[in-house]
Amino acid sequence: MDRREPTGPEAEAERHLVCRIRSLMSRFRTDTSGATAIEYGLIAALTFLTVVGALRLYGDRMTVMYEFIGSKVGSASS
C-alpha cells in the first residue's frame, strides 16, 4: 500500500497549523522572560513566610517577657 500526502485546501491548512504549533512550541521552550518573574515571586513568598515566622516567634517571647516584668512590677508595688 502506497501512502500519499493529502492534497487540497484542508491539507494545506492542516500543514500550516502544524507548522504554527511547532513554531510556538519552539518559542515557548526558548523563552525565559516569564521564568525570572516566577523566580522573583518565589523568593518574595519565601521571604514573607520567613518574616512572618520570625515575628510570631518574637511576639510569643515578648509576651512572656512583658508578663514576667508586669508580675515583678506588680509584686514590687504591693
DRENZAMI-11815 format. One record per atom (N, C-alpha, C): residue in one letter; atom name; x, y, z. Coordinates in steps of 0.001 Angstrom, whole numbers, plus 500000, padded with zeros to 6 digits. Example, Ala and Ser with C-alpha at 12.3 -4.5 7.8 and 13.67 -1.06 7.14 Angstrom:
2
<kero residuo="A" atomo="N" x="513190" y="494310" z="507800"/>
<kero residuo="A" atomo="CA" x="512300" y="495500" z="507800"/>
<kero residuo="A" atomo="C" x="513200" y="496700" z="507800"/>
<kero residuo="S" atomo="N" x="512850" y="497750" z="507080"/>
<kero residuo="S" atomo="CA" x="513670" y="498940" z="507140"/>
<kero residuo="S" atomo="C" x="512900" y="500030" z="507870"/>
***
This chain:
78
<kero residuo="M" atomo="N" x="500826" y="498833" z="500000"/>
<kero residuo="M" atomo="CA" x="500000" y="500000" z="500000"/>
<kero residuo="M" atomo="C" x="500876" y="501237" z="500000"/>
<kero residuo="D" atomo="N" x="500563" y="502133" z="499106"/>
<kero residuo="D" atomo="CA" x="501320" y="503374" z="498966"/>
<kero residuo="D" atomo="C" x="500545" y="504496" z="499648"/>
<kero residuo="R" atomo="N" x="501186" y="505145" z="500599"/>
<kero residuo="R" atomo="CA" x="500510" y="506223" z="501310"/>
<kero residuo="R" atomo="C" x="500899" y="507553" z="500681"/>
<kero residuo="R" atomo="N" x="499901" y="508306" z="500247"/>
<kero residuo="R" atomo="CA" x="500158" y="509596" z="499630"/>
<kero residuo="R" atomo="C" x="499722" y="510714" z="500565"/>
<kero residuo="E" atomo="N" x="500399" y="511837" z="500425"/>
<kero residuo="E" atomo="CA" x="500041" y="513023" z="501196"/>
<kero residuo="E" atomo="C" x="498697" y="513546" z="500714"/>
<kero residuo="P" atomo="N" x="497843" y="513960" z="501653"/>
<kero residuo="P" atomo="CA" x="496574" y="514546" z="501224"/>
<kero residuo="P" atomo="C" x="496811" y="515890" z="500542"/>
<kero residuo="T" atomo="N" x="495946" y="516208" z="499608"/>
<kero residuo="T" atomo="CA" x="496061" y="517470" z="498885"/>
<kero residuo="T" atomo="C" x="494775" y="518264" z="499057"/>
<kero residuo="G" atomo="N" x="494825" y="519509" z="498704"/>
<kero residuo="G" atomo="CA" x="493629" y="520338" z="498770"/>
<kero residuo="G" atomo="C" x="493767" y="521404" z="499841"/>
<kero residuo="P" atomo="N" x="492769" y="522265" z="499941"/>
<kero residuo="P" atomo="CA" x="492843" y="523365" z="500897"/>
<kero residuo="P" atomo="C" x="492868" y="522915" z="502353"/>
<kero residuo="E" atomo="N" x="492152" y="521830" z="502671"/>
<kero residuo="E" atomo="CA" x="492153" y="521346" z="504062"/>
<kero residuo="E" atomo="C" x="493525" y="520828" z="504465"/>
<kero residuo="A" atomo="N" x="494172" y="520117" z="503559"/>
<kero residuo="A" atomo="CA" x="495504" y="519577" z="503831"/>
<kero residuo="A" atomo="C" x="496511" y="520712" z="504002"/>
<kero residuo="E" atomo="N" x="496378" y="521742" z="503171"/>
<kero residuo="E" atomo="CA" x="497280" y="522896" z="503282"/>
<kero residuo="E" atomo="C" x="497057" y="523620" z="504611"/>
<kero residuo="A" atomo="N" x="495813" y="523765" z="505018"/>
<kero residuo="A" atomo="CA" x="495505" y="524411" z="506302"/>
<kero residuo="A" atomo="C" x="496047" y="523583" z="507469"/>
<kero residuo="E" atomo="N" x="495956" y="522275" z="507359"/>
<kero residuo="E" atomo="CA" x="496471" y="521402" z="508415"/>
<kero residuo="E" atomo="C" x="497994" y="521506" z="508512"/>
<kero residuo="R" atomo="N" x="498679" y="521512" z="507372"/>
<kero residuo="R" atomo="CA" x="500134" y="521661" z="507389"/>
<kero residuo="R" atomo="C" x="500536" y="523020" z="507982"/>
<kero residuo="H" atomo="N" x="499789" y="524057" z="507629"/>
<kero residuo="H" atomo="CA" x="500059" y="525392" z="508165"/>
<kero residuo="H" atomo="C" x="499870" y="525410" z="509688"/>
<kero residuo="L" atomo="N" x="498813" y="524765" z="510160"/>
<kero residuo="L" atomo="CA" x="498545" y="524705" z="511601"/>
<kero residuo="L" atomo="C" x="499649" y="523953" z="512334"/>
<kero residuo="V" atomo="N" x="500071" y="522834" z="511788"/>
<kero residuo="V" atomo="CA" x="501148" y="522053" z="512398"/>
<kero residuo="V" atomo="C" x="502432" y="522872" z="512445"/>
<kero residuo="C" atomo="N" x="502709" y="523602" z="511376"/>
<kero residuo="C" atomo="CA" x="503902" y="524443" z="511323"/>
<kero residuo="C" atomo="C" x="503831" y="525544" z="512383"/>
<kero residuo="R" atomo="N" x="502667" y="526166" z="512556"/>
<kero residuo="R" atomo="CA" x="502499" y="527213" z="513574"/>
<kero residuo="R" atomo="C" x="502659" y="526651" z="514981"/>
<kero residuo="I" atomo="N" x="502093" y="525476" z="515224"/>
<kero residuo="I" atomo="CA" x="502206" y="524856" z="516550"/>
<kero residuo="I" atomo="C" x="503668" y="524547" z="516858"/>
<kero residuo="R" atomo="N" x="504383" y="524015" z="515883"/>
<kero residuo="R" atomo="CA" x="505808" y="523736" z="516090"/>
<kero residuo="R" atomo="C" x="506585" y="525007" z="516376"/>
<kero residuo="S" atomo="N" x="506258" y="526073" z="515652"/>
<kero residuo="S" atomo="CA" x="506927" y="527355" z="515862"/>
<kero residuo="S" atomo="C" x="506640" y="527899" z="517261"/>
<kero residuo="L" atomo="N" x="505392" y="527834" z="517691"/>
<kero residuo="L" atomo="CA" x="505024" y="528306" z="519025"/>
<kero residuo="L" atomo="C" x="505703" y="527480" z="520123"/>
<kero residuo="M" atomo="N" x="505748" y="526179" z="519935"/>
<kero residuo="M" atomo="CA" x="506394" y="525317" z="520927"/>
<kero residuo="M" atomo="C" x="507886" y="525606" z="521008"/>
<kero residuo="S" atomo="N" x="508496" y="525873" z="519876"/>
<kero residuo="S" atomo="CA" x="509920" y="526205" z="519860"/>
<kero residuo="S" atomo="C" x="510177" y="527512" z="520605"/>
<kero residuo="R" atomo="N" x="509335" y="528528" z="520335"/>
<kero residuo="R" atomo="CA" x="509484" y="529801" z="521047"/>
<kero residuo="R" atomo="C" x="509223" y="529622" z="522538"/>
<kero residuo="F" atomo="N" x="508255" y="528794" z="522901"/>
<kero residuo="F" atomo="CA" x="507934" y="528558" z="524307"/>
<kero residuo="F" atomo="C" x="509111" y="527926" z="525046"/>
<kero residuo="R" atomo="N" x="509780" y="526986" z="524403"/>
<kero residuo="R" atomo="CA" x="510925" y="526322" z="525042"/>
<kero residuo="R" atomo="C" x="512107" y="527253" z="525251"/>
<kero residuo="T" atomo="N" x="512298" y="528208" z="524340"/>
<kero residuo="T" atomo="CA" x="513462" y="529091" z="524441"/>
<kero residuo="T" atomo="C" x="513179" y="530384" z="525189"/>
<kero residuo="D" atomo="N" x="511917" y="530705" z="525465"/>
<kero residuo="D" atomo="CA" x="511565" y="531951" z="526145"/>
<kero residuo="D" atomo="C" x="511785" y="531799" z="527649"/>
<kero residuo="T" atomo="N" x="512607" y="532667" z="528224"/>
<kero residuo="T" atomo="CA" x="512890" y="532602" z="529659"/>
<kero residuo="T" atomo="C" x="512432" y="533852" z="530393"/>
<kero residuo="S" atomo="N" x="511721" y="534755" z="529738"/>
<kero residuo="S" atomo="CA" x="511330" y="536006" z="530392"/>
<kero residuo="S" atomo="C" x="510353" y="535765" z="531540"/>
<kero residuo="G" atomo="N" x="509449" y="534831" z="531423"/>
<kero residuo="G" atomo="CA" x="508500" y="534547" z="532493"/>
<kero residuo="G" atomo="C" x="509143" y="533819" z="533662"/>
<kero residuo="A" atomo="N" x="510203" y="533087" z="533401"/>
<kero residuo="A" atomo="CA" x="510868" y="532340" z="534469"/>
<kero residuo="A" atomo="C" x="511447" y="533277" z="535514"/>
<kero residuo="T" atomo="N" x="511975" y="534412" z="535094"/>
<kero residuo="T" atomo="CA" x="512549" y="535363" z="536040"/>
<kero residuo="T" atomo="C" x="511467" y="535907" z="536962"/>
<kero residuo="A" atomo="N" x="510310" y="536237" z="536420"/>
<kero residuo="A" atomo="CA" x="509212" y="536754" z="537236"/>
<kero residuo="A" atomo="C" x="508755" y="535699" z="538239"/>
<kero residuo="I" atomo="N" x="508684" y="534465" z="537817"/>
<kero residuo="I" atomo="CA" x="508278" y="533389" z="538722"/>
<kero residuo="I" atomo="C" x="509314" y="533213" z="539826"/>
<kero residuo="E" atomo="N" x="510587" y="533281" z="539473"/>
<kero residuo="E" atomo="CA" x="511639" y="533142" z="540484"/>
<kero residuo="E" atomo="C" x="511554" y="534265" z="541512"/>
<kero residuo="Y" atomo="N" x="511348" y="535503" z="541047"/>
<kero residuo="Y" atomo="CA" x="511216" y="536614" z="541989"/>
<kero residuo="Y" atomo="C" x="509988" y="536436" z="542877"/>
<kero residuo="G" atomo="N" x="508919" y="535936" z="542325"/>
<kero residuo="G" atomo="CA" x="507719" y="535669" z="543120"/>
<kero residuo="G" atomo="C" x="507972" y="534631" z="544196"/>
<kero residuo="L" atomo="N" x="508692" y="533576" z="543842"/>
<kero residuo="L" atomo="CA" x="509008" y="532543" z="544830"/>
<kero residuo="L" atomo="C" x="509932" y="533075" z="545930"/>
<kero residuo="I" atomo="N" x="510899" y="533900" z="545554"/>
<kero residuo="I" atomo="CA" x="511800" y="534492" z="546543"/>
<kero residuo="I" atomo="C" x="511020" y="535396" z="547481"/>
<kero residuo="A" atomo="N" x="510104" y="536213" z="546932"/>
<kero residuo="A" atomo="CA" x="509293" y="537110" z="547766"/>
<kero residuo="A" atomo="C" x="508405" y="536310" z="548723"/>
<kero residuo="A" atomo="N" x="507813" y="535220" z="548236"/>
<kero residuo="A" atomo="CA" x="506954" y="534397" z="549084"/>
<kero residuo="A" atomo="C" x="507755" y="533753" z="550210"/>
<kero residuo="L" atomo="N" x="508937" y="533258" z="549906"/>
<kero residuo="L" atomo="CA" x="509776" y="532644" z="550931"/>
<kero residuo="L" atomo="C" x="510223" y="533672" z="551964"/>
<kero residuo="T" atomo="N" x="510578" y="534866" z="551499"/>
<kero residuo="T" atomo="CA" x="510968" y="535940" z="552421"/>
<kero residuo="T" atomo="C" x="509804" y="536314" z="553318"/>
<kero residuo="F" atomo="N" x="508615" y="536426" z="552748"/>
<kero residuo="F" atomo="CA" x="507423" y="536758" z="553534"/>
<kero residuo="F" atomo="C" x="507171" y="535706" z="554606"/>
<kero residuo="L" atomo="N" x="507239" y="534442" z="554238"/>
<kero residuo="L" atomo="CA" x="506999" y="533374" z="555220"/>
<kero residuo="L" atomo="C" x="508047" y="533388" z="556324"/>
<kero residuo="T" atomo="N" x="509282" y="533690" z="555985"/>
<kero residuo="T" atomo="CA" x="510344" y="533764" z="556987"/>
<kero residuo="T" atomo="C" x="510092" y="534907" z="557968"/>
<kero residuo="V" atomo="N" x="509706" y="536067" z="557440"/>
<kero residuo="V" atomo="CA" x="509440" y="537224" z="558297"/>
<kero residuo="V" atomo="C" x="508244" y="536951" z="559198"/>
<kero residuo="V" atomo="N" x="507192" y="536387" z="558666"/>
<kero residuo="V" atomo="CA" x="506006" y="536080" z="559477"/>
<kero residuo="V" atomo="C" x="506360" y="535083" z="560580"/>
<kero residuo="G" atomo="N" x="507124" y="534067" z="560248"/>
<kero residuo="G" atomo="CA" x="507533" y="533093" z="561265"/>
<kero residuo="G" atomo="C" x="508385" y="533728" z="562350"/>
<kero residuo="A" atomo="N" x="509319" y="534587" z="561944"/>
<kero residuo="A" atomo="CA" x="510174" y="535254" z="562936"/>
<kero residuo="A" atomo="C" x="509359" y="536181" z="563825"/>
<kero residuo="L" atomo="N" x="508414" y="536907" z="563249"/>
<kero residuo="L" atomo="CA" x="507584" y="537815" z="564051"/>
<kero residuo="L" atomo="C" x="506693" y="537056" z="565026"/>
<kero residuo="R" atomo="N" x="506184" y="535929" z="564611"/>
<kero residuo="R" atomo="CA" x="505357" y="535126" z="565536"/>
<kero residuo="R" atomo="C" x="506205" y="534622" z="566694"/>
<kero residuo="L" atomo="N" x="507395" y="534134" z="566404"/>
<kero residuo="L" atomo="CA" x="508288" y="533650" z="567459"/>
<kero residuo="L" atomo="C" x="508688" y="534800" z="568374"/>
<kero residuo="Y" atomo="N" x="509039" y="535936" z="567783"/>
<kero residuo="Y" atomo="CA" x="509430" y="537117" z="568547"/>
<kero residuo="Y" atomo="C" x="508258" y="537607" z="569398"/>
<kero residuo="G" atomo="N" x="507061" y="537609" z="568821"/>
<kero residuo="G" atomo="CA" x="505870" y="538052" z="569551"/>
<kero residuo="G" atomo="C" x="505578" y="537170" z="570752"/>
<kero residuo="D" atomo="N" x="505699" y="535873" z="570600"/>
<kero residuo="D" atomo="CA" x="505466" y="534953" z="571721"/>
<kero residuo="D" atomo="C" x="506463" y="535201" z="572842"/>
<kero residuo="R" atomo="N" x="507719" y="535387" z="572496"/>
<kero residuo="R" atomo="CA" x="508747" y="535624" z="573511"/>
<kero residuo="R" atomo="C" x="508553" y="536969" z="574187"/>
<kero residuo="M" atomo="N" x="508131" y="537978" z="573416"/>
<kero residuo="M" atomo="CA" x="507897" y="539297" z="574004"/>
<kero residuo="M" atomo="C" x="506725" y="539261" z="574969"/>
<kero residuo="T" atomo="N" x="505700" y="538502" z="574662"/>
<kero residuo="T" atomo="CA" x="504551" y="538371" z="575556"/>
<kero residuo="T" atomo="C" x="504990" y="537769" z="576886"/>
<kero residuo="V" atomo="N" x="505773" y="536724" z="576838"/>
<kero residuo="V" atomo="CA" x="506269" y="536087" z="578066"/>
<kero residuo="V" atomo="C" x="507128" y="537067" z="578853"/>
<kero residuo="M" atomo="N" x="507988" y="537806" z="578165"/>
<kero residuo="M" atomo="CA" x="508869" y="538757" z="578848"/>
<kero residuo="M" atomo="C" x="508058" y="539857" z="579528"/>
<kero residuo="Y" atomo="N" x="507074" y="540433" z="578825"/>
<kero residuo="Y" atomo="CA" x="506282" y="541510" z="579425"/>
<kero residuo="Y" atomo="C" x="505387" y="541002" z="580550"/>
<kero residuo="E" atomo="N" x="504916" y="539796" z="580467"/>
<kero residuo="E" atomo="CA" x="504147" y="539219" z="581581"/>
<kero residuo="E" atomo="C" x="505042" y="539052" z="582805"/>
<kero residuo="F" atomo="N" x="506277" y="538622" z="582589"/>
<kero residuo="F" atomo="CA" x="507233" y="538474" z="583689"/>
<kero residuo="F" atomo="C" x="507528" y="539833" z="584315"/>
<kero residuo="I" atomo="N" x="507791" y="540835" z="583491"/>
<kero residuo="I" atomo="CA" x="508078" y="542181" z="584001"/>
<kero residuo="I" atomo="C" x="506864" y="542724" z="584742"/>
<kero residuo="G" atomo="N" x="505683" y="542540" z="584170"/>
<kero residuo="G" atomo="CA" x="504449" y="543012" z="584829"/>
<kero residuo="G" atomo="C" x="504235" y="542355" z="586188"/>
<kero residuo="S" atomo="N" x="504522" y="541081" z="586284"/>
<kero residuo="S" atomo="CA" x="504329" y="540397" z="587576"/>
<kero residuo="S" atomo="C" x="505337" y="540898" z="588604"/>
<kero residuo="K" atomo="N" x="506572" y="541171" z="588185"/>
<kero residuo="K" atomo="CA" x="507601" y="541677" z="589113"/>
<kero residuo="K" atomo="C" x="507271" y="543108" z="589561"/>
<kero residuo="V" atomo="N" x="506805" y="543931" z="588632"/>
<kero residuo="V" atomo="CA" x="506436" y="545300" z="588987"/>
<kero residuo="V" atomo="C" x="505221" y="545281" z="589913"/>
<kero residuo="G" atomo="N" x="504281" y="544404" z="589592"/>
<kero residuo="G" atomo="CA" x="503076" y="544285" z="590448"/>
<kero residuo="G" atomo="C" x="503413" y="543812" z="591838"/>
<kero residuo="S" atomo="N" x="504316" y="542852" z="591978"/>
<kero residuo="S" atomo="CA" x="504667" y="542334" z="593304"/>
<kero residuo="S" atomo="C" x="505566" y="543344" z="594043"/>
<kero residuo="A" atomo="N" x="506344" y="544147" z="593343"/>
<kero residuo="A" atomo="CA" x="507222" y="545129" z="593986"/>
<kero residuo="A" atomo="C" x="506403" y="546298" z="594518"/>
<kero residuo="S" atomo="N" x="505300" y="546659" z="593857"/>
<kero residuo="S" atomo="CA" x="504492" y="547784" z="594307"/>
<kero residuo="S" atomo="C" x="503544" y="547408" z="595411"/>
<kero residuo="S" atomo="N" x="503372" y="546131" z="595698"/>
<kero residuo="S" atomo="CA" x="502441" y="545695" z="596734"/>
<kero residuo="S" atomo="C" x="503037" y="545777" z="598106"/>
***
